[in-house]
Structures are given as C-alpha cells and as structure tokens.
Amino acid sequence: MVANKADRAIGVAEGQQFKGTLELGRVEGDTKGLLKQALSESLRGARLLAEDNGKAAYTLEVTEIRFPGQRIFEFGFEFTAALDVEYALIEKASGKVVYKKTLSSKASANMSDSWFAGNRKLIALERAARDNFEKVVDELLSLKV
C-alpha cells in the first residue's frame, strides 16, 4: 500500500512505527491544559494518536516545561520566548521508557504582529510551542525502537 498524498504532505509514510499507537498522558506544568490541547492536535494531525486510548501501545508524556532565561518586559517592542520541553515515550505493556529527550525552541513576535505587548508575548510563546511540537512529531515519525 502506498501512502496517500495527504500522508506524504505531513510526513506520514507506510510503516511508521508509532502511527496510530500513541495516547497523550500528563503534561507537567500545563495548568490550563492549553499546551496539552495543542500538542494533541499536532499528534492527531500527524496521525500518531490512537483512535481509542484503550488500544494505544505507547503513552507520550511531557515531564517538564521550562522557559530558560525568560525576562519578558511588558513594554518591549519585540518578545522572544524560549521553550524547553522534556518528552518521554513509554511502552504501556512494559512501562519501559523507549524515548526521552528535551527539545528546545525559540520564537519572536514584534510590533508588526500586535501593537499590544501582552499579545506579542503570547504570540511568541505560541510560535515557540508550535515549533517544539513539530520537532517532537518529526522525531516520533522517524524513531525506530
């Protein structure tokens, strides 16, 4: 079977080990659930999430979220958000950690994105998170265990 055009466009090809086998577990430090929701959407878009969590073979957890060197000034013209996210992929049957890695990302927002400083801070953080989630999806798509 050949991967369809939509699959190729998002990097999913036949034989990907984790395709449709993951459930998203805990996301440490995500008090409002927004990062978990965004990560879930990224995993779903790459067809990595299982249709039913009861059938998932692996659990992806975010074990730590850090904002290294964050000094955000409310009146800055440009905001840069740095984000370090530690991921762990756990085989459900054995409890064995098969992948553990910290991925870093950085993104900026300036006056052309929003005149309001608070919005620029959020835009920069959203961009950094999106970049980080794209990185973990790419790694999971190419990971062999």
N, CA, C and O atoms as CSV, one atom per row, in Angstrom:
chain,resi,resn,atom,element,x,y,z
A,1,MET,N,N,0.843,-1.183,0.000
A,1,MET,CA,C,0.000,0.000,0.000
A,1,MET,C,C,0.885,1.242,0.000
A,1,MET,O,O,1.862,1.297,0.747
A,2,VAL,N,N,0.570,2.217,-0.806
A,2,VAL,CA,C,1.330,3.450,-0.918
A,2,VAL,C,C,0.636,4.531,-0.099
A,2,VAL,O,O,-0.590,4.644,-0.106
A,3,ALA,N,N,1.443,5.327,0.610
A,3,ALA,CA,C,0.872,6.418,1.396
A,3,ALA,C,C,0.179,7.403,0.466
A,3,ALA,O,O,0.686,7.711,-0.612
A,4,ASN,N,N,-0.984,7.895,0.888
A,4,ASN,CA,C,-1.696,8.832,0.021
A,4,ASN,C,C,-1.050,10.208,0.061
A,4,ASN,O,O,-0.173,10.464,0.886
A,5,LYS,N,N,-1.483,11.095,-0.832
A,5,LYS,CA,C,-0.880,12.409,-0.977
A,5,LYS,C,C,-0.928,13.202,0.328
A,5,LYS,O,O,0.045,13.871,0.677
A,6,ALA,N,N,-2.038,13.136,1.048
A,6,ALA,CA,C,-2.164,13.860,2.313
A,6,ALA,C,C,-1.155,13.337,3.323
A,6,ALA,O,O,-0.550,14.118,4.057
A,7,ASP,N,N,-0.967,12.019,3.367
A,7,ASP,CA,C,0.006,11.437,4.282
A,7,ASP,C,C,1.414,11.928,3.953
A,7,ASP,O,O,2.160,12.314,4.853
A,8,ARG,N,N,1.778,11.916,2.689
A,8,ARG,CA,C,3.122,12.355,2.307
A,8,ARG,C,C,3.320,13.818,2.653
A,8,ARG,O,O,4.419,14.213,3.042
A,9,ALA,N,N,2.285,14.629,2.520
A,9,ALA,CA,C,2.404,16.054,2.779
A,9,ALA,C,C,2.740,16.339,4.227
A,9,ALA,O,O,3.408,17.331,4.521
A,10,ILE,N,N,2.290,15.487,5.142
A,10,ILE,CA,C,2.596,15.729,6.551
A,10,ILE,C,C,3.681,14.797,7.065
A,10,ILE,O,O,3.917,14.736,8.271
A,11,GLY,N,N,4.338,14.078,6.185
A,11,GLY,CA,C,5.469,13.263,6.586
A,11,GLY,C,C,5.114,11.878,7.092
A,11,GLY,O,O,5.972,11.202,7.659
A,12,VAL,N,N,3.886,11.435,6.909
A,12,VAL,CA,C,3.497,10.108,7.362
A,12,VAL,C,C,3.634,9.165,6.180
A,12,VAL,O,O,3.067,9.421,5.118
A,13,ALA,N,N,4.363,8.102,6.343
A,13,ALA,CA,C,4.516,7.116,5.282
A,13,ALA,C,C,4.163,5.752,5.827
A,13,ALA,O,O,4.159,5.537,7.039
A,14,GLU,N,N,3.868,4.836,4.933
A,14,GLU,CA,C,3.542,3.485,5.355
A,14,GLU,C,C,4.693,2.918,6.173
A,14,GLU,O,O,5.862,3.140,5.857
A,15,GLY,N,N,4.352,2.183,7.231
A,15,GLY,CA,C,5.369,1.531,8.041
A,15,GLY,C,C,5.879,2.367,9.199
A,15,GLY,O,O,6.775,1.918,9.913
A,16,GLN,N,N,5.349,3.565,9.420
A,16,GLN,CA,C,5.792,4.363,10.560
A,16,GLN,C,C,5.431,3.615,11.830
A,16,GLN,O,O,4.273,3.252,12.036
A,17,GLN,N,N,6.406,3.388,12.669
A,17,GLN,CA,C,6.215,2.532,13.830
A,17,GLN,C,C,5.147,3.023,14.800
A,17,GLN,O,O,4.426,2.211,15.380
A,18,PHE,N,N,5.034,4.318,14.985
A,18,PHE,CA,C,4.130,4.831,16.018
A,18,PHE,C,C,2.811,5.357,15.466
A,18,PHE,O,O,1.997,5.886,16.223
A,19,LYS,N,N,2.590,5.225,14.183
A,19,LYS,CA,C,1.359,5.732,13.571
A,19,LYS,C,C,0.145,5.075,14.228
A,19,LYS,O,O,-0.006,3.854,14.188
A,20,GLY,N,N,-0.706,5.884,14.823
A,20,GLY,CA,C,-1.935,5.387,15.433
A,20,GLY,C,C,-1.751,4.579,16.701
A,20,GLY,O,O,-2.648,3.831,17.091
A,21,THR,N,N,-0.600,4.714,17.356
A,21,THR,CA,C,-0.328,3.882,18.536
A,21,THR,C,C,-0.171,4.678,19.829
A,21,THR,O,O,0.046,4.081,20.884
A,22,LEU,N,N,-0.272,5.998,19.780
A,22,LEU,CA,C,0.021,6.820,20.953
A,22,LEU,C,C,-1.231,7.339,21.650
A,22,LEU,O,O,-2.281,7.537,21.040
A,23,GLU,N,N,-1.075,7.549,22.945
A,23,GLU,CA,C,-2.023,8.350,23.697
A,23,GLU,C,C,-1.201,9.436,24.383
A,23,GLU,O,O,-0.028,9.224,24.692
A,24,LEU,N,N,-1.793,10.568,24.615
A,24,LEU,CA,C,-1.101,11.666,25.279
A,24,LEU,C,C,-1.410,11.587,26.759
A,24,LEU,O,O,-2.567,11.667,27.169
A,25,GLY,N,N,-0.365,11.430,27.557
A,25,GLY,CA,C,-0.514,11.345,29.007
A,25,GLY,C,C,-0.427,12.716,29.642
A,25,GLY,O,O,-0.891,13.710,29.084
A,26,ARG,N,N,0.166,12.749,30.799
A,26,ARG,CA,C,0.249,14.011,31.554
A,26,ARG,C,C,1.172,15.010,30.865
A,26,ARG,O,O,2.127,14.643,30.181
A,27,VAL,N,N,0.852,16.280,31.071
A,27,VAL,CA,C,1.675,17.377,30.580
A,27,VAL,C,C,1.981,18.239,31.800
A,27,VAL,O,O,1.186,19.093,32.194
A,28,GLU,N,N,3.152,17.997,32.389
A,28,GLU,CA,C,3.561,18.720,33.599
A,28,GLU,C,C,3.647,20.218,33.339
A,28,GLU,O,O,4.145,20.641,32.295
A,29,GLY,N,N,3.171,21.010,34.271
A,29,GLY,CA,C,3.302,22.457,34.195
A,29,GLY,C,C,2.283,23.149,33.309
A,29,GLY,O,O,2.343,24.366,33.139
A,30,ASP,N,N,1.357,22.408,32.747
A,30,ASP,CA,C,0.339,22.984,31.869
A,30,ASP,C,C,-0.935,23.156,32.691
A,30,ASP,O,O,-1.842,22.326,32.628
A,31,THR,N,N,-0.994,24.230,33.455
A,31,THR,CA,C,-2.083,24.408,34.416
A,31,THR,C,C,-3.445,24.615,33.757
A,31,THR,O,O,-4.467,24.254,34.340
A,32,LYS,N,N,-3.479,25.182,32.569
A,32,LYS,CA,C,-4.764,25.457,31.916
A,32,LYS,C,C,-5.119,24.429,30.851
A,32,LYS,O,O,-6.213,24.478,30.289
A,33,GLY,N,N,-4.217,23.502,30.567
A,33,GLY,CA,C,-4.494,22.474,29.578
A,33,GLY,C,C,-4.337,22.926,28.135
A,33,GLY,O,O,-4.655,22.172,27.215
A,34,LEU,N,N,-3.851,24.141,27.922
A,34,LEU,CA,C,-3.736,24.665,26.559
A,34,LEU,C,C,-2.619,23.995,25.774
A,34,LEU,O,O,-2.776,23.702,24.589
A,35,LEU,N,N,-1.483,23.751,26.440
A,35,LEU,CA,C,-0.376,23.085,25.745
A,35,LEU,C,C,-0.733,21.640,25.409
A,35,LEU,O,O,-0.385,21.141,24.339
A,36,LYS,N,N,-1.423,20.976,26.322
A,36,LYS,CA,C,-1.830,19.590,26.063
A,36,LYS,C,C,-2.778,19.540,24.870
A,36,LYS,O,O,-2.667,18.654,24.023
A,37,GLN,N,N,-3.691,20.471,24.802
A,37,GLN,CA,C,-4.636,20.509,23.684
A,37,GLN,C,C,-3.896,20.746,22.372
A,37,GLN,O,O,-4.178,20.079,21.377
A,38,ALA,N,N,-2.956,21.684,22.355
A,38,ALA,CA,C,-2.212,21.988,21.129
A,38,ALA,C,C,-1.328,20.813,20.711
A,38,ALA,O,O,-1.237,20.497,19.525
A,39,LEU,N,N,-0.673,20.162,21.684
A,39,LEU,CA,C,0.163,19.002,21.375
A,39,LEU,C,C,-0.693,17.860,20.853
A,39,LEU,O,O,-0.302,17.167,19.914
A,40,SER,N,N,-1.844,17.665,21.450
A,40,SER,CA,C,-2.762,16.627,20.997
A,40,SER,C,C,-3.175,16.861,19.547
A,40,SER,O,O,-3.238,15.915,18.762
A,41,GLU,N,N,-3.455,18.106,19.189
A,41,GLU,CA,C,-3.829,18.438,17.814
A,41,GLU,C,C,-2.682,18.162,16.851
A,41,GLU,O,O,-2.908,17.687,15.738
A,42,SER,N,N,-1.449,18.455,17.269
A,42,SER,CA,C,-0.280,18.181,16.422
A,42,SER,C,C,-0.103,16.684,16.209
A,42,SER,O,O,0.168,16.244,15.091
A,43,LEU,N,N,-0.252,15.906,17.264
A,43,LEU,CA,C,-0.112,14.454,17.154
A,43,LEU,C,C,-1.235,13.854,16.312
A,43,LEU,O,O,-1.006,12.941,15.518
A,44,ARG,N,N,-2.442,14.372,16.489
A,44,ARG,CA,C,-3.579,13.890,15.710
A,44,ARG,C,C,-3.387,14.217,14.226
A,44,ARG,O,O,-3.677,13.393,13.358
A,45,GLY,N,N,-2.901,15.419,13.947
A,45,GLY,CA,C,-2.664,15.825,12.565
A,45,GLY,C,C,-1.637,14.949,11.865
A,45,GLY,O,O,-1.709,14.753,10.652
A,46,ALA,N,N,-0.689,14.425,12.616
A,46,ALA,CA,C,0.333,13.531,12.054
A,46,ALA,C,C,-0.109,12.075,12.113
A,46,ALA,O,O,0.650,11.174,11.756
A,47,ARG,N,N,-1.326,11.852,12.560
A,47,ARG,CA,C,-1.917,10.510,12.671
A,47,ARG,C,C,-1.134,9.595,13.610
A,47,ARG,O,O,-1.038,8.390,13.381
A,48,LEU,N,N,-0.582,10.176,14.657
A,48,LEU,CA,C,0.151,9.384,15.643
A,48,LEU,C,C,-0.749,8.909,16.782
A,48,LEU,O,O,-0.456,7.891,17.409
A,49,LEU,N,N,-1.830,9.624,17.060
A,49,LEU,CA,C,-2.702,9.240,18.167
A,49,LEU,C,C,-3.564,8.040,17.796
A,49,LEU,O,O,-4.037,7.913,16.666
A,50,ALA,N,N,-3.753,7.168,18.777
A,50,ALA,CA,C,-4.654,6.025,18.600
A,50,ALA,C,C,-6.088,6.540,18.580
A,50,ALA,O,O,-6.404,7.532,19.236
A,51,GLU,N,N,-6.944,5.874,17.835
A,51,GLU,CA,C,-8.358,6.241,17.785
A,51,GLU,C,C,-9.000,6.087,19.160
A,51,GLU,O,O,-9.886,6.855,19.536
A,52,ASP,N,N,-8.544,5.094,19.896
A,52,ASP,CA,C,-9.088,4.766,21.213
A,52,ASP,C,C,-7.909,4.569,22.158
A,52,ASP,O,O,-7.055,3.715,21.918
A,53,ASN,N,N,-7.859,5.363,23.244
A,53,ASN,CA,C,-6.732,5.257,24.176
A,53,ASN,C,C,-6.558,3.845,24.725
A,53,ASN,O,O,-5.440,3.458,25.065
A,54,GLY,N,N,-7.634,3.067,24.821
A,54,GLY,CA,C,-7.533,1.698,25.308
A,54,GLY,C,C,-6.721,0.809,24.379
A,54,GLY,O,O,-6.223,-0.239,24.789
A,55,LYS,N,N,-6.590,1.233,23.126
A,55,LYS,CA,C,-5.823,0.455,22.147
A,55,LYS,C,C,-4.420,1.013,21.934
A,55,LYS,O,O,-3.654,0.469,21.139
A,56,ALA,N,N,-4.080,2.075,22.622
A,56,ALA,CA,C,-2.759,2.690,22.459
A,56,ALA,C,C,-1.678,1.795,23.049
A,56,ALA,O,O,-1.855,1.211,24.119
A,57,ALA,N,N,-0.566,1.693,22.347
A,57,ALA,CA,C,0.559,0.879,22.809
A,57,ALA,C,C,1.575,1.717,23.574
A,57,ALA,O,O,2.363,1.180,24.352
A,58,TYR,N,N,1.563,3.038,23.356
A,58,TYR,CA,C,2.547,3.927,23.966
A,58,TYR,C,C,1.854,5.158,24.535
A,58,TYR,O,O,0.804,5.583,24.053
A,59,THR,N,N,2.464,5.716,25.567
A,59,THR,CA,C,1.994,6.970,26.148
A,59,THR,C,C,3.092,8.007,25.999
A,59,THR,O,O,4.232,7.765,26.395
A,60,LEU,N,N,2.763,9.161,25.431
A,60,LEU,CA,C,3.704,10.270,25.344
A,60,LEU,C,C,3.388,11.222,26.481
A,60,LEU,O,O,2.253,11.673,26.632
A,61,GLU,N,N,4.410,11.525,27.286
A,61,GLU,CA,C,4.236,12.447,28.409
A,61,GLU,C,C,5.193,13.615,28.269
A,61,GLU,O,O,6.295,13.471,27.741
A,62,VAL,N,N,4.765,14.763,28.741
A,62,VAL,CA,C,5.634,15.914,28.873
A,62,VAL,C,C,6.003,15.960,30.340
A,62,VAL,O,O,5.165,16.247,31.194
A,63,THR,N,N,7.272,15.673,30.629
A,63,THR,CA,C,7.692,15.555,32.020
A,63,THR,C,C,8.205,16.866,32.599
A,63,THR,O,O,8.321,17.008,33.816
A,64,GLU,N,N,8.510,17.821,31.732
A,64,GLU,CA,C,8.952,19.118,32.233
A,64,GLU,C,C,8.848,20.162,31.134
A,64,GLU,O,O,9.141,19.891,29.970
A,65,ILE,N,N,8.428,21.353,31.520
A,65,ILE,CA,C,8.405,22.508,30.624
A,65,ILE,C,C,9.200,23.614,31.312
A,65,ILE,O,O,8.935,23.968,32.461
A,66,ARG,N,N,10.180,24.150,30.587
A,66,ARG,CA,C,10.996,25.234,31.144
A,66,ARG,C,C,11.025,26.406,30.172
A,66,ARG,O,O,10.953,26.235,28.956
A,67,PHE,N,N,11.129,27.574,30.732
A,67,PHE,CA,C,11.280,28.791,29.953
A,67,PHE,C,C,12.654,29.366,30.305
A,67,PHE,O,O,12.755,30.228,31.178
A,68,PRO,N,N,13.716,28.895,29.633
A,68,PRO,CA,C,15.076,29.277,30.026
A,68,PRO,C,C,15.363,30.756,29.793
A,68,PRO,O,O,15.063,31.307,28.734
A,69,GLY,N,N,15.944,31.375,30.797
A,69,GLY,CA,C,16.381,32.761,30.669
A,69,GLY,C,C,15.286,33.732,30.321
A,69,GLY,O,O,15.551,34.758,29.693
A,70,GLN,N,N,14.051,33.438,30.716
A,70,GLN,CA,C,12.946,34.315,30.352
A,70,GLN,C,C,12.997,35.597,31.173
A,70,GLN,O,O,12.927,35.582,32.402
A,71,ARG,N,N,13.119,36.679,30.468
A,71,ARG,CA,C,12.988,38.005,31.057
A,71,ARG,C,C,12.136,38.785,30.084
A,71,ARG,O,O,12.632,39.360,29.115
A,72,ILE,N,N,10.874,38.796,30.352
A,72,ILE,CA,C,9.951,39.452,29.431
A,72,ILE,C,C,9.506,40.773,30.043
A,72,ILE,O,O,8.993,40.812,31.161
A,73,PHE,N,N,9.706,41.835,29.306
A,73,PHE,CA,C,9.314,43.157,29.753
A,73,PHE,C,C,7.993,43.516,29.087
A,73,PHE,O,O,7.842,43.343,27.877
A,74,GLU,N,N,7.063,44.002,29.843
A,74,GLU,CA,C,5.725,44.279,29.337
A,74,GLU,C,C,5.699,45.391,28.294
A,74,GLU,O,O,4.699,45.531,27.590
A,75,PHE,N,N,6.755,46.184,28.168
A,75,PHE,CA,C,6.735,47.294,27.230
A,75,PHE,C,C,7.735,47.106,26.093
A,75,PHE,O,O,8.089,48.072,25.417
A,76,GLY,N,N,8.197,45.866,25.872
A,76,GLY,CA,C,9.173,45.600,24.820
A,76,GLY,C,C,8.550,45.671,23.444
A,76,GLY,O,O,7.369,45.374,23.268
A,77,PHE,N,N,9.356,46.067,22.464
A,77,PHE,CA,C,8.886,46.120,21.082
A,77,PHE,C,C,8.920,44.737,20.449
A,77,PHE,O,O,8.142,44.442,19.542
A,78,GLU,N,N,9.829,43.887,20.931
A,78,GLU,CA,C,9.911,42.522,20.428
A,78,GLU,C,C,10.046,41.578,21.614
A,78,GLU,O,O,10.820,41.828,22.538
A,79,PHE,N,N,9.295,40.511,21.578
A,79,PHE,CA,C,9.366,39.491,22.612
A,79,PHE,C,C,9.911,38.218,21.995
A,79,PHE,O,O,9.519,37.823,20.898
A,80,THR,N,N,10.818,37.585,22.714
A,80,THR,CA,C,11.330,36.288,22.306
A,80,THR,C,C,11.012,35.305,23.418
A,80,THR,O,O,11.325,35.545,24.584
A,81,ALA,N,N,10.399,34.217,23.052
A,81,ALA,CA,C,10.058,33.172,24.023
A,81,ALA,C,C,10.934,31.953,23.734
A,81,ALA,O,O,11.015,31.491,22.596
A,82,ALA,N,N,11.578,31.447,24.763
A,82,ALA,CA,C,12.362,30.216,24.654
A,82,ALA,C,C,11.620,29.139,25.436
A,82,ALA,O,O,11.087,29.400,26.515
A,83,LEU,N,N,11.591,27.946,24.893
A,83,LEU,CA,C,10.832,26.868,25.499
A,83,LEU,C,C,11.628,25.571,25.412
A,83,LEU,O,O,12.056,25.174,24.328
A,84,ASP,N,N,11.825,24.914,26.549
A,84,ASP,CA,C,12.433,23.585,26.609
A,84,ASP,C,C,11.362,22.629,27.097
A,84,ASP,O,O,10.765,22.845,28.152
A,85,VAL,N,N,11.114,21.573,26.335
A,85,VAL,CA,C,10.105,20.592,26.718
A,85,VAL,C,C,10.764,19.223,26.752
A,85,VAL,O,O,11.385,18.794,25.779
A,86,GLU,N,N,10.622,18.539,27.888
A,86,GLU,CA,C,11.146,17.184,28.011
A,86,GLU,C,C,10.014,16.201,27.761
A,86,GLU,O,O,8.978,16.238,28.425
A,87,TYR,N,N,10.229,15.326,26.797
A,87,TYR,CA,C,9.245,14.324,26.407
A,87,TYR,C,C,9.711,12.943,26.833
A,87,TYR,O,O,10.910,12.662,26.848
A,88,ALA,N,N,8.778,12.094,27.173
A,88,ALA,CA,C,9.060,10.684,27.454
A,88,ALA,C,C,8.002,9.848,26.748
A,88,ALA,O,O,6.805,10.111,26.869
A,89,LEU,N,N,8.455,8.837,26.010
A,89,LEU,CA,C,7.562,7.902,25.339
A,89,LEU,C,C,7.674,6.577,26.073
A,89,LEU,O,O,8.752,5.986,26.147
A,90,ILE,N,N,6.562,6.117,26.611
A,90,ILE,CA,C,6.549,4.944,27.478
A,90,ILE,C,C,5.727,3.829,26.837
A,90,ILE,O,O,4.582,4.035,26.434
A,91,GLU,N,N,6.324,2.657,26.751
A,91,GLU,CA,C,5.601,1.490,26.255
A,91,GLU,C,C,4.637,1.055,27.348
A,91,GLU,O,O,5.055,0.764,28.469
A,92,LYS,N,N,3.360,1.009,27.030
A,92,LYS,CA,C,2.346,0.726,28.046
A,92,LYS,C,C,2.453,-0.683,28.621
A,92,LYS,O,O,2.266,-0.865,29.824
A,93,ALA,N,N,2.746,-1.672,27.800
A,93,ALA,CA,C,2.777,-3.061,28.267
A,93,ALA,C,C,3.870,-3.302,29.301
A,93,ALA,O,O,3.662,-4.036,30.268
A,94,SER,N,N,5.039,-2.685,29.099
A,94,SER,CA,C,6.176,-2.954,29.982
A,94,SER,C,C,6.496,-1.808,30.934
A,94,SER,O,O,7.181,-2.008,31.937
A,95,GLY,N,N,6.006,-0.606,30.626
A,95,GLY,CA,C,6.356,0.571,31.424
A,95,GLY,C,C,7.741,1.109,31.091
A,95,GLY,O,O,8.235,2.015,31.762
A,96,LYS,N,N,8.364,0.556,30.062
A,96,LYS,CA,C,9.717,0.938,29.665
A,96,LYS,C,C,9.697,2.268,28.917
A,96,LYS,O,O,8.870,2.482,28.031
A,97,VAL,N,N,10.623,3.159,29.287
A,97,VAL,CA,C,10.787,4.420,28.574
A,97,VAL,C,C,11.607,4.126,27.321
A,97,VAL,O,O,12.770,3.733,27.417
A,98,VAL,N,N,11.011,4.312,26.160
A,98,VAL,CA,C,11.691,3.993,24.908
A,98,VAL,C,C,12.270,5.236,24.224
A,98,VAL,O,O,13.047,5.122,23.276
A,99,TYR,N,N,11.888,6.415,24.707
A,99,TYR,CA,C,12.389,7.669,24.147
A,99,TYR,C,C,12.264,8.718,25.233
A,99,TYR,O,O,11.214,8.861,25.859
A,100,LYS,N,N,13.354,9.455,25.452
A,100,LYS,CA,C,13.310,10.557,26.404
A,100,LYS,C,C,14.265,11.620,25.898
A,100,LYS,O,O,15.453,11.367,25.703
A,101,LYS,N,N,13.730,12.807,25.691
A,101,LYS,CA,C,14.557,13.859,25.125
A,101,LYS,C,C,13.968,15.223,25.459
A,101,LYS,O,O,12.752,15.386,25.562
A,102,THR,N,N,14.853,16.194,25.625
A,102,THR,CA,C,14.436,17.582,25.792
A,102,THR,C,C,14.647,18.299,24.473
A,102,THR,O,O,15.747,18.287,23.919
A,103,LEU,N,N,13.598,18.920,23.973
A,103,LEU,CA,C,13.667,19.672,22.730
A,103,LEU,C,C,13.501,21.153,23.047
A,103,LEU,O,O,12.646,21.542,23.842
A,104,SER,N,N,14.331,21.966,22.412
A,104,SER,CA,C,14.311,23.414,22.646
A,104,SER,C,C,13.796,24.132,21.414
A,104,SER,O,O,14.017,23.704,20.282
A,105,SER,N,N,13.114,25.221,21.659
A,105,SER,CA,C,12.641,26.061,20.560
A,105,SER,C,C,12.611,27.510,21.032
A,105,SER,O,O,12.552,27.798,22.228
A,106,LYS,N,N,12.655,28.401,20.065
A,106,LYS,CA,C,12.655,29.829,20.361
A,106,LYS,C,C,11.900,30.532,19.245
A,106,LYS,O,O,12.023,30.163,18.077
A,107,ALA,N,N,11.122,31.539,19.602
A,107,ALA,CA,C,10.376,32.301,18.599
A,107,ALA,C,C,10.172,33.726,19.092
A,107,ALA,O,O,10.250,34.003,20.289
A,108,SER,N,N,9.914,34.612,18.161
A,108,SER,CA,C,9.744,36.032,18.484
A,108,SER,C,C,8.448,36.576,17.916
A,108,SER,O,O,7.853,35.999,17.005
A,109,ALA,N,N,8.033,37.679,18.465
A,109,ALA,CA,C,6.904,38.453,17.943
A,109,ALA,C,C,7.250,39.928,18.120
A,109,ALA,O,O,7.830,40.321,19.133
A,110,ASN,N,N,6.890,40.739,17.129
A,110,ASN,CA,C,7.226,42.164,17.221
A,110,ASN,C,C,5.990,43.029,16.955
A,110,ASN,O,O,4.865,42.532,16.900
A,111,MET,N,N,6.225,44.312,16.795
A,111,MET,CA,C,5.123,45.263,16.641
A,111,MET,C,C,4.252,44.956,15.420
A,111,MET,O,O,3.065,45.281,15.421
A,112,SER,N,N,4.815,44.342,14.388
A,112,SER,CA,C,4.001,44.036,13.212
A,112,SER,C,C,3.008,42.904,13.499
A,112,SER,O,O,2.030,42.738,12.770
A,113,ASP,N,N,3.257,42.124,14.564
A,113,ASP,CA,C,2.340,41.061,14.954
A,113,ASP,C,C,1.184,41.595,15.795
A,113,ASP,O,O,0.046,41.149,15.651
A,114,SER,N,N,1.479,42.537,16.660
A,114,SER,CA,C,0.449,43.131,17.510
A,114,SER,C,C,1.001,44.404,18.150
A,114,SER,O,O,2.177,44.482,18.505
A,115,TRP,N,N,0.141,45.375,18.285
A,115,TRP,CA,C,0.551,46.601,18.969
A,115,TRP,C,C,0.579,46.402,20.482
A,115,TRP,O,O,1.322,47.080,21.192
A,116,PHE,N,N,-0.226,45.478,20.963
A,116,PHE,CA,C,-0.344,45.251,22.407
A,116,PHE,C,C,0.763,44.304,22.879
A,116,PHE,O,O,0.909,43.193,22.369
A,117,ALA,N,N,1.534,44.766,23.858
A,117,ALA,CA,C,2.696,43.994,24.330
A,117,ALA,C,C,2.297,42.621,24.863
A,117,ALA,O,O,2.999,41.640,24.620
A,118,GLY,N,N,1.184,42.537,25.584
A,118,GLY,CA,C,0.741,41.253,26.122
A,118,GLY,C,C,0.457,40.243,25.026
A,118,GLY,O,O,0.725,39.053,25.188
A,119,ASN,N,N,-0.087,40.716,23.906
A,119,ASN,CA,C,-0.335,39.828,22.767
A,119,ASN,C,C,0.962,39.355,22.141
A,119,ASN,O,O,1.074,38.193,21.750
A,120,ARG,N,N,1.959,40.255,22.039
A,120,ARG,CA,C,3.242,39.863,21.459
A,120,ARG,C,C,3.889,38.752,22.278
A,120,ARG,O,O,4.501,37.840,21.722
A,121,LYS,N,N,3.755,38.827,23.584
A,121,LYS,CA,C,4.311,37.791,24.457
A,121,LYS,C,C,3.626,36.452,24.188
A,121,LYS,O,O,4.296,35.425,24.079
A,122,LEU,N,N,2.315,36.458,24.081
A,122,LEU,CA,C,1.570,35.221,23.806
A,122,LEU,C,C,1.868,34.671,22.418
A,122,LEU,O,O,2.002,33.459,22.249
A,123,ILE,N,N,1.972,35.538,21.434
A,123,ILE,CA,C,2.274,35.105,20.065
A,123,ILE,C,C,3.635,34.426,20.027
A,123,ILE,O,O,3.791,33.378,19.400
A,124,ALA,N,N,4.616,35.015,20.693
A,124,ALA,CA,C,5.963,34.421,20.723
A,124,ALA,C,C,5.931,33.049,21.391
A,124,ALA,O,O,6.574,32.114,20.912
A,125,LEU,N,N,5.197,32.921,22.480
A,125,LEU,CA,C,5.107,31.637,23.177
A,125,LEU,C,C,4.387,30.600,22.319
A,125,LEU,O,O,4.814,29.447,22.259
A,126,GLU,N,N,3.309,30.991,21.661
A,126,GLU,CA,C,2.587,30.067,20.781
A,126,GLU,C,C,3.476,29.579,19.644
A,126,GLU,O,O,3.447,28.400,19.290
A,127,ARG,N,N,4.255,30.474,19.081
A,127,ARG,CA,C,5.154,30.086,17.989
A,127,ARG,C,C,6.234,29.127,18.486
A,127,ARG,O,O,6.562,28.155,17.805
A,128,ALA,N,N,6.780,29.395,19.659
A,128,ALA,CA,C,7.807,28.511,20.219
A,128,ALA,C,C,7.218,27.134,20.508
A,128,ALA,O,O,7.863,26.118,20.249
A,129,ALA,N,N,6.001,27.093,21.041
A,129,ALA,CA,C,5.345,25.812,21.329
A,129,ALA,C,C,5.056,25.056,20.039
A,129,ALA,O,O,5.295,23.851,19.971
A,130,ARG,N,N,4.555,25.729,19.027
A,130,ARG,CA,C,4.256,25.085,17.741
A,130,ARG,C,C,5.522,24.476,17.142
A,130,ARG,O,O,5.500,23.352,16.639
A,131,ASP,N,N,6.623,25.223,17.198
A,131,ASP,CA,C,7.895,24.722,16.684
A,131,ASP,C,C,8.355,23.489,17.462
A,131,ASP,O,O,8.852,22.524,16.880
A,132,ASN,N,N,8.183,23.535,18.780
A,132,ASN,CA,C,8.585,22.414,19.622
A,132,ASN,C,C,7.758,21.174,19.305
A,132,ASN,O,O,8.302,20.073,19.222
A,133,PHE,N,N,6.457,21.340,19.130
A,133,PHE,CA,C,5.580,20.209,18.826
A,133,PHE,C,C,5.903,19.621,17.454
A,133,PHE,O,O,5.848,18.405,17.268
A,134,GLU,N,N,6.240,20.485,16.492
A,134,GLU,CA,C,6.640,19.988,15.174
A,134,GLU,C,C,7.907,19.144,15.278
A,134,GLU,O,O,8.045,18.133,14.589
A,135,LYS,N,N,8.827,19.561,16.140
A,135,LYS,CA,C,10.069,18.809,16.326
A,135,LYS,C,C,9.800,17.420,16.902
A,135,LYS,O,O,10.357,16.433,16.421
A,136,VAL,N,N,8.953,17.335,17.925
A,136,VAL,CA,C,8.695,16.022,18.533
A,136,VAL,C,C,7.934,15.124,17.561
A,136,VAL,O,O,8.176,13.917,17.526
A,137,VAL,N,N,7.026,15.682,16.778
A,137,VAL,CA,C,6.315,14.880,15.785
A,137,VAL,C,C,7.309,14.326,14.764
A,137,VAL,O,O,7.262,13.142,14.431
A,138,ASP,N,N,8.205,15.175,14.268
A,138,ASP,CA,C,9.217,14.718,13.310
A,138,ASP,C,C,10.077,13.605,13.903
A,138,ASP,O,O,10.373,12.622,13.224
A,139,GLU,N,N,10.477,13.754,15.157
A,139,GLU,CA,C,11.300,12.727,15.801
A,139,GLU,C,C,10.539,11.419,15.956
A,139,GLU,O,O,11.089,10.346,15.710
A,140,LEU,N,N,9.282,11.505,16.362
A,140,LEU,CA,C,8.491,10.280,16.534
A,140,LEU,C,C,8.234,9.585,15.210
A,140,LEU,O,O,8.195,8.356,15.149
A,141,LEU,N,N,8.059,10.361,14.151
A,141,LEU,CA,C,7.825,9.765,12.841
A,141,LEU,C,C,9.055,9.020,12.324
A,141,LEU,O,O,8.930,8.073,11.546
A,142,SER,N,N,10.239,9.448,12.757
A,142,SER,CA,C,11.455,8.785,12.269
A,142,SER,C,C,12.073,7.835,13.280
A,142,SER,O,O,13.056,7.163,12.967
A,143,LEU,N,N,11.523,7.764,14.481
A,143,LEU,CA,C,12.078,6.936,15.550
A,143,LEU,C,C,11.853,5.453,15.285
A,143,LEU,O,O,10.772,5.036,14.871
A,144,LYS,N,N,12.874,4.685,15.527
A,144,LYS,CA,C,12.792,3.213,15.433
A,144,LYS,C,C,13.155,2.649,16.802
A,144,LYS,O,O,14.204,2.976,17.358
A,145,VAL,N,N,12.297,1.815,17.332
A,145,VAL,CA,C,12.550,1.211,18.644
A,145,VAL,C,C,12.671,-0.293,18.475
A,145,VAL,O,O,12.886,-1.009,19.453
